[in-house]
Amino acid sequence: MRKFCYSLGWSLLALSLICFATIILIPFGIYLFVFGVGLLILTRLESWRYQKRVGRGDGFVPTDEKYIDVESGRLMRVYYNPATGDRDYRPEGPENPESPQA
């Protein structure tokens, strides 16, 4: 999804430059430029926002929650720190889920 948003943002910027080259379409070019830049900025902020890593110090206890990570395909377990309320998501199992276990 992130790649699609980046591609769309850059495409809107390219189209805005074409509109600026044809003087008649400048208002439409401004519209495309603003939305293209906005989409690129918001996509960048979204990817930065959700890369939060919790310090893996003491106090984290494993929960019963497990899920398969969509991007890596790995089994993940949720850890919880009762003192701070932080949650951490750690991989569990083999490094490569497609490889057979020995």
C-alpha positions as CSV (number, residue, x, y, z in Angstrom):
1,M,0.0,0.0,0.0
2,R,2.9,2.3,0.8
3,K,4.5,1.8,-2.6
4,F,1.1,2.6,-4.3
5,C,0.8,5.8,-2.3
6,Y,4.4,6.9,-3.2
7,S,3.8,6.1,-6.8
8,L,0.5,8.0,-6.9
9,G,2.1,11.0,-5.1
10,W,5.0,11.2,-7.6
11,S,2.5,10.7,-10.5
12,L,0.4,13.6,-9.3
13,L,3.6,15.8,-9.1
14,A,4.6,14.9,-12.6
15,L,1.1,15.7,-13.9
16,S,1.2,19.0,-12.1
17,L,4.4,19.9,-13.9
18,I,2.7,19.1,-17.2
19,C,-0.2,21.3,-16.2
20,F,2.2,24.1,-15.3
21,A,3.8,23.8,-18.7
22,T,0.4,24.5,-20.4
23,I,-0.4,27.8,-18.9
24,I,-4.2,27.3,-19.3
25,L,-4.2,24.4,-16.8
26,I,-2.3,26.1,-14.0
27,P,-5.2,26.0,-11.4
28,F,-5.6,22.2,-12.0
29,G,-1.8,21.9,-11.7
30,I,-1.8,23.6,-8.3
31,Y,-4.5,21.2,-7.2
32,L,-2.5,18.2,-8.3
33,F,0.7,19.6,-6.8
34,V,-0.9,20.2,-3.4
35,F,-2.4,16.7,-3.2
36,G,0.7,15.0,-4.5
37,V,3.0,16.7,-1.9
38,G,0.4,16.0,0.8
39,L,0.2,12.4,-0.1
40,L,3.9,12.0,-0.1
41,I,4.3,13.7,3.3
42,L,1.4,11.8,4.9
43,T,2.8,8.5,3.5
44,R,6.2,9.3,4.9
45,L,4.7,10.3,8.3
46,E,2.6,7.1,8.5
47,S,5.7,4.8,7.9
48,W,7.7,6.7,10.5
49,R,4.8,6.8,13.0
50,Y,4.3,3.0,13.1
51,Q,7.9,2.0,13.5
52,K,7.9,2.6,17.2
53,R,10.1,0.2,19.1
54,V,9.6,-0.4,22.7
55,G,12.7,-0.9,24.9
56,R,13.0,-4.6,25.6
57,G,14.0,-4.3,29.2
58,D,12.6,-6.1,32.1
59,G,9.0,-6.2,32.9
60,F,7.5,-7.6,29.7
61,V,5.5,-10.8,30.0
62,P,4.2,-12.9,27.1
63,T,0.5,-12.9,26.5
64,D,-1.6,-15.5,24.8
65,E,-2.0,-13.3,21.7
66,K,-0.3,-14.5,18.6
67,Y,-0.7,-13.5,14.9
68,I,0.9,-13.9,11.5
69,D,2.7,-10.7,10.4
70,V,1.4,-9.8,6.9
71,E,4.7,-8.4,5.6
72,S,7.1,-11.0,6.8
73,G,4.8,-14.0,7.2
74,R,6.3,-14.8,10.6
75,L,4.5,-15.8,13.7
76,M,4.5,-13.0,16.2
77,R,3.8,-13.0,20.0
78,V,2.5,-10.0,21.9
79,Y,4.4,-9.0,25.1
80,Y,2.9,-6.7,27.7
81,N,4.5,-4.6,30.4
82,P,1.9,-4.2,33.3
83,A,3.9,-1.4,34.9
84,T,3.8,0.9,31.8
85,G,1.1,-0.5,29.7
86,D,3.5,-0.8,26.7
87,R,3.0,-3.6,24.2
88,D,5.8,-5.2,22.2
89,Y,5.5,-7.5,19.2
90,R,8.3,-10.1,18.9
91,P,8.9,-12.8,16.3
92,E,8.4,-16.4,17.4
93,G,9.5,-19.6,15.7
94,P,11.9,-20.1,12.8
95,E,13.5,-17.3,10.9
96,N,12.1,-18.5,7.5
97,P,8.6,-19.8,7.9
98,E,8.7,-21.6,4.5
99,S,11.8,-23.6,5.4
100,P,11.1,-27.1,6.8
101,Q,12.1,-27.6,10.4
102,A,14.8,-30.2,11.1
